[in-house]
């Protein structure tokens, strides 16, 4: 159970790092590849954050059921 909590925290952190990296890439020139890579980074960031949040919520729910 602790491994899943660590994994969810890592995924949330990784999503935030990718979003932070997106801020640096938006300030460069506006070419097709730059737009494509920022779109991919944004999608990955949001997706990884959602998976991490869902994992965290499900693990907290399992822990609360086990403690009863």
C-alpha positions as CSV (number, residue, x, y, z in Angstrom):
1,X,0.0,0.0,0.0
2,X,2.9,2.4,0.8
3,X,4.4,1.7,-2.6
4,X,1.2,2.8,-4.3
5,X,1.1,6.0,-2.2
6,X,4.7,6.8,-3.2
7,X,3.9,6.0,-6.8
8,X,1.0,8.4,-6.8
9,X,3.1,11.2,-5.2
10,X,5.8,10.6,-7.8
11,X,3.3,10.8,-10.6
12,X,1.8,14.0,-9.3
13,X,5.3,15.5,-8.9
14,X,6.3,14.3,-12.4
15,X,3.2,16.0,-13.9
16,X,4.0,19.2,-12.2
17,X,7.6,19.1,-13.5
18,X,6.4,18.6,-17.0
19,X,4.0,21.5,-16.6
20,X,6.9,23.6,-15.3
21,X,9.0,22.6,-18.3
22,X,6.1,23.7,-20.6
23,X,6.4,27.2,-19.3
24,X,10.0,27.4,-20.6
25,X,9.1,26.1,-24.0
26,X,6.2,28.5,-24.6
27,X,8.6,31.5,-24.6
28,X,10.6,30.3,-27.7
29,X,9.7,30.9,-31.3
30,X,6.3,29.8,-32.5
31,X,6.9,27.0,-35.1
32,X,4.9,23.9,-35.8
33,X,7.2,21.6,-33.8
34,X,7.2,23.9,-30.8
35,X,3.4,24.0,-30.8
36,X,3.3,20.2,-31.1
37,X,5.8,19.6,-28.3
38,X,4.0,22.0,-26.0
39,X,0.7,20.3,-26.7
40,X,2.2,16.9,-26.0
41,X,3.8,18.1,-22.8
42,X,0.5,19.6,-21.7
43,X,-1.4,16.4,-22.4
44,X,1.2,14.3,-20.6
45,X,1.3,16.6,-17.7
46,X,-2.5,16.6,-17.2
47,X,-2.8,12.9,-17.8
48,X,0.0,12.0,-15.4
49,X,-1.5,14.3,-12.7
50,X,-4.9,12.7,-13.2
51,X,-3.6,9.2,-12.8
52,X,-1.6,10.2,-9.7
53,X,-4.7,11.9,-8.1
54,X,-6.9,8.9,-8.9
55,X,-4.3,6.5,-7.4
56,X,-4.0,8.7,-4.3
57,X,-7.8,8.9,-3.8
58,X,-8.3,5.1,-4.3
59,X,-5.4,4.3,-1.9
60,X,-6.7,6.7,0.8
61,X,-10.2,5.1,0.4
62,X,-8.7,1.6,0.8
63,X,-6.7,2.7,3.9
64,X,-9.8,4.2,5.5
65,X,-11.8,1.0,4.9
66,X,-9.0,-1.2,6.4
67,X,-8.8,0.9,9.5
68,X,-12.5,0.4,10.3
